[in-house]
């Protein structure tokens, strides 16, 4: 069975995309993948590098360069320094990919895959548009007040989406996303994530945490109680899909307890051995940045894994 993967990147994220893909390939060696890369104006040398890389694992890759005019009138509000306008292509995937692709696993490229994704891929999607994990901010009432739908429907993280493309095409989700943004731009703070929740909040299924273990779930004190962490200890200690949603592991002062997983898979890509803290300047910056945590002057930002 072919598993279809989609990622949305620009030239800044090619290396990180390779990390996501190699972690997927290494931990799913009995699966066949077709990778669909939505990449506006990606240089040919970068396409060639990713193609060669995927072919070395005997998987297929296809590139899509959507017309930027499809996003006329769209704006980036939250995280504008690190997110490009292309993030909104996620909402029109059903229009971009071949009609022969009826099911799709979308992955952000600040992710490492650490286990078998087939159980997630096989999640029933009858009569719904998407399967996803609750977002770390799903308990923030203000989000529902802004988006104007009941909190009882919750709010999912859009960095990992199992998409029923047949449903999207039958219900023209792509057009609904475009029309909603133009009608209510003031409601859309968290970009395409807000947009997709607004369109699909009634037509989704929420799945286990292990399919999208976000940075905030490890935060100390964070939004989650000690009781919550004990309940989800196995997912936190052994995530299948690990999502670095906040401070990225390649940033010199990242303190994520599973930061090294990113570099483990980076070293299996053409960008191996790249490290943000190898220069003397970054080493000094990292030391002075983290020193207050080391000596106990500041409370650790993350929980200790051995105490979960």
TISE-597817 format. One record per residue (C-alpha): residue number from 0; residue in one letter; x, y, z. Coordinates in steps of 0.25 Angstrom, whole numbers, plus 5000, padded with zeros to 4 digits. Example, Ala and Ser with C-alpha at 12.3 -4.5 7.8 and 13.67 -1.06 7.14 Angstrom:
keba gupa xx yy zz
0 A 5049 4982 5031 $
1 S 5055 4996 5029 $
//
This chain:
keba gupa xx yy zz
0 X 5000 5000 5000 $
1 X 5005 5014 4996 $
2 X 5005 5024 5007 $
3 X 5005 5039 5002 $
4 X 5012 5049 5010 $
5 X 5011 5064 5008 $
6 X 5020 5075 5013 $
7 X 5020 5090 5010 $
8 X 5034 5097 5009 $
9 X 5042 5108 5004 $
10 X 5057 5109 5002 $
11 X 5060 5111 5017 $
12 X 5053 5098 5021 $
13 X 5059 5088 5011 $
14 X 5069 5083 5021 $
15 X 5059 5082 5032 $
16 X 5049 5075 5022 $
17 X 5060 5065 5019 $
18 X 5061 5062 5034 $
19 X 5046 5059 5035 $
20 X 5047 5050 5023 $
21 X 5059 5042 5027 $
22 X 5053 5040 5041 $
23 X 5040 5035 5034 $
24 X 5048 5026 5024 $
25 X 5057 5020 5035 $
26 X 5046 5016 5044 $
27 X 5036 5011 5034 $
28 X 5045 5002 5025 $
29 X 5034 4993 5021 $
30 X 5025 5004 5015 $
31 X 5025 5011 5002 $
32 X 5024 5026 5001 $
33 X 5021 5036 4991 $
34 X 5025 5050 4996 $
35 X 5018 5062 4991 $
36 X 5025 5075 4993 $
37 X 5018 5088 4991 $
38 X 5030 5097 4989 $
39 X 5028 5111 4982 $
40 X 5040 5115 4974 $
41 X 5049 5104 4980 $
42 X 5063 5105 4974 $
43 X 5066 5093 4964 $
44 X 5079 5089 4972 $
45 X 5070 5087 4985 $
46 X 5060 5079 4977 $
47 X 5071 5071 4971 $
48 X 5077 5068 4985 $
49 X 5063 5064 4991 $
50 X 5060 5055 4979 $
51 X 5073 5048 4980 $
52 X 5071 5047 4995 $
53 X 5057 5041 4994 $
54 X 5062 5031 4982 $
55 X 5073 5026 4991 $
56 X 5062 5020 5000 $
57 X 5054 5016 4988 $
58 X 5043 5025 4990 $
59 X 5036 5035 4980 $
60 X 5035 5050 4981 $
61 X 5027 5060 4973 $
62 X 5028 5075 4974 $
63 X 5017 5085 4973 $
64 X 5019 5100 4970 $
65 X 5005 5107 4972 $
66 X 5002 5120 4966 $
67 X 5004 5131 4977 $
68 X 4991 5138 4973 $
69 X 4983 5127 4979 $
70 X 4987 5134 4992 $
71 X 4983 5148 4988 $
72 X 4978 5156 5000 $
73 X 4984 5146 5010 $
74 X 4993 5151 5022 $
75 X 5002 5145 5032 $
76 X 4999 5149 5047 $
77 X 5005 5140 5057 $
78 X 5019 5135 5055 $
79 X 5022 5144 5043 $
80 X 5037 5144 5045 $
81 X 5038 5129 5043 $
82 X 5025 5126 5035 $
83 X 5023 5129 5020 $
84 X 5010 5132 5013 $
85 X 5012 5118 5006 $
86 X 5007 5112 5019 $
87 X 4992 5114 5014 $
88 X 4995 5105 5003 $
89 X 4991 5094 5013 $
90 X 4977 5098 5012 $
91 X 4976 5096 4997 $
92 X 4983 5082 4996 $
93 X 4971 5076 4990 $
94 X 4973 5085 4978 $
95 X 4988 5084 4977 $
96 X 4989 5069 4977 $
97 X 4985 5058 4967 $
98 X 4971 5053 4969 $
99 X 4976 5039 4969 $
100 X 4982 5043 4983 $
101 X 4970 5041 4993 $
102 X 4977 5040 5006 $
103 X 4989 5049 5011 $
104 X 4998 5050 5023 $
105 X 5002 5065 5024 $
106 X 5015 5067 5032 $
107 X 5021 5080 5036 $
108 X 5036 5081 5035 $
109 X 5039 5083 5049 $
110 X 5036 5069 5052 $
111 X 5043 5055 5054 $
112 X 5036 5042 5052 $
113 X 5041 5032 5063 $
114 X 5032 5020 5060 $
115 X 5022 5013 5051 $
116 X 5012 5022 5045 $
117 X 5003 5011 5039 $
118 X 4993 5010 5050 $
119 X 4991 5025 5049 $
120 X 4990 5024 5034 $
121 X 4979 5014 5035 $
122 X 4970 5023 5044 $
123 X 4956 5022 5039 $
124 X 4952 5035 5032 $
125 X 4938 5032 5028 $
126 X 4929 5045 5026 $
127 X 4940 5054 5032 $
128 X 4951 5063 5027 $
129 X 4962 5061 5036 $
130 X 4969 5053 5047 $
131 X 4978 5061 5057 $
132 X 4983 5063 5071 $
133 X 4978 5074 5080 $
134 X 4986 5087 5080 $
135 X 4993 5091 5093 $
136 X 4984 5103 5092 $
137 X 4971 5096 5092 $
138 X 4967 5100 5106 $
139 X 4968 5115 5103 $
140 X 4954 5120 5102 $
141 X 4958 5133 5095 $
142 X 4961 5124 5082 $
143 X 4947 5120 5082 $
144 X 4941 5134 5084 $
145 X 4950 5139 5073 $
146 X 4947 5127 5063 $
147 X 4932 5127 5067 $
148 X 4929 5112 5069 $
149 X 4927 5105 5082 $
150 X 4938 5100 5091 $
151 X 4932 5086 5092 $
152 X 4938 5083 5078 $
153 X 4952 5086 5083 $
154 X 4963 5091 5074 $
155 X 4974 5083 5066 $
156 X 4988 5085 5063 $
157 X 4990 5086 5048 $
158 X 5005 5082 5047 $
159 X 5001 5067 5046 $
160 X 4988 5064 5038 $
161 X 4982 5051 5033 $
162 X 4974 5057 5022 $
163 X 4962 5051 5014 $
164 X 4964 5057 5001 $
165 X 4952 5051 4995 $
166 X 4944 5058 5006 $
167 X 4951 5071 5003 $
168 X 4948 5070 4988 $
169 X 4933 5066 4990 $
170 X 4931 5078 5000 $
171 X 4940 5088 4993 $
172 X 4948 5090 5006 $
173 X 4959 5098 4998 $
174 X 4948 5108 4993 $
175 X 4942 5109 5007 $
176 X 4956 5112 5013 $
177 X 4958 5124 5003 $
178 X 4944 5129 5004 $
179 X 4945 5129 5020 $
180 X 4958 5136 5020 $
181 X 4953 5147 5011 $
182 X 4940 5148 5019 $
183 X 4946 5148 5033 $
184 X 4961 5152 5032 $
185 X 4960 5158 5046 $
186 X 4957 5144 5052 $
187 X 4970 5137 5047 $
188 X 4981 5139 5057 $
189 X 4988 5126 5056 $
190 X 4988 5126 5041 $
191 X 4984 5113 5033 $
192 X 4982 5106 5046 $
193 X 4971 5115 5051 $
194 X 4965 5114 5037 $
195 X 4965 5099 5036 $
196 X 4959 5098 5050 $
197 X 4948 5108 5046 $
198 X 4944 5100 5034 $
199 X 4946 5086 5039 $
200 X 4943 5087 5054 $
201 X 4930 5078 5052 $
202 X 4936 5069 5042 $
203 X 4949 5063 5049 $
204 X 4953 5052 5059 $
205 X 4963 5055 5070 $
206 X 4974 5044 5071 $
207 X 4984 5040 5082 $
208 X 4995 5049 5086 $
209 X 5006 5041 5081 $
210 X 5003 5045 5067 $
211 X 5007 5059 5069 $
212 X 5014 5061 5082 $
213 X 5016 5076 5083 $
214 X 5027 5084 5090 $
215 X 5017 5090 5100 $
216 X 5014 5077 5105 $
217 X 5028 5076 5111 $
218 X 5028 5090 5117 $
219 X 5030 5093 5132 $
220 X 5020 5097 5137 $
221 X 5013 5097 5124 $
222 X 4998 5096 5122 $
223 X 4997 5081 5126 $
224 X 4996 5076 5140 $
225 X 5004 5066 5147 $
226 X 4992 5056 5146 $
227 X 4991 5059 5131 $
228 X 5006 5056 5129 $
229 X 5005 5043 5137 $
230 X 4993 5039 5128 $
231 X 5001 5042 5115 $
232 X 5015 5038 5120 $
233 X 5017 5027 5110 $
234 X 5014 5037 5098 $
235 X 5023 5047 5104 $
236 X 5034 5037 5106 $
237 X 5032 5030 5093 $
238 X 5026 5039 5083 $
239 X 5023 5034 5069 $
240 X 5022 5048 5063 $
241 X 5030 5058 5071 $
242 X 5027 5072 5067 $
243 X 5036 5084 5071 $
244 X 5025 5094 5071 $
245 X 5032 5105 5078 $
246 X 5047 5107 5080 $
247 X 5054 5099 5069 $
248 X 5064 5089 5072 $
249 X 5074 5095 5062 $
250 X 5073 5108 5070 $
251 X 5086 5110 5078 $
252 X 5079 5111 5092 $
253 X 5068 5101 5090 $
254 X 5066 5093 5103 $
255 X 5056 5083 5098 $
256 X 5058 5069 5105 $
257 X 5058 5062 5092 $
258 X 5066 5072 5084 $
259 X 5076 5062 5080 $
260 X 5066 5053 5072 $
261 X 5067 5064 5062 $
262 X 5082 5063 5060 $
263 X 5082 5048 5060 $
264 X 5074 5049 5047 $
265 X 5081 5061 5042 $
266 X 5093 5053 5041 $
267 X 5087 5043 5032 $
268 X 5084 5054 5022 $
269 X 5093 5062 5012 $
270 X 5093 5073 5022 $
271 X 5100 5064 5033 $
272 X 5109 5070 5044 $
273 X 5102 5084 5043 $
274 X 5101 5089 5057 $
275 X 5096 5103 5062 $
276 X 5106 5103 5074 $
277 X 5119 5099 5068 $
278 X 5124 5113 5066 $
279 X 5131 5119 5078 $
280 X 5121 5131 5078 $
281 X 5109 5122 5079 $
282 X 5115 5113 5089 $
283 X 5117 5125 5098 $
284 X 5103 5130 5095 $
285 X 5097 5117 5099 $
286 X 5106 5116 5112 $
287 X 5101 5130 5116 $
288 X 5087 5128 5112 $
289 X 5086 5115 5119 $
290 X 5095 5117 5131 $
291 X 5083 5122 5140 $
292 X 5076 5109 5138 $
293 X 5088 5101 5141 $
294 X 5091 5108 5154 $
295 X 5077 5108 5159 $
296 X 5074 5123 5158 $
297 X 5063 5120 5148 $
298 X 5053 5109 5148 $
299 X 5055 5099 5136 $
300 X 5046 5102 5124 $
301 X 5044 5087 5122 $
302 X 5040 5075 5130 $
303 X 5051 5064 5133 $
304 X 5048 5052 5125 $
305 X 5052 5043 5137 $
306 X 5042 5049 5146 $
307 X 5030 5048 5137 $
//
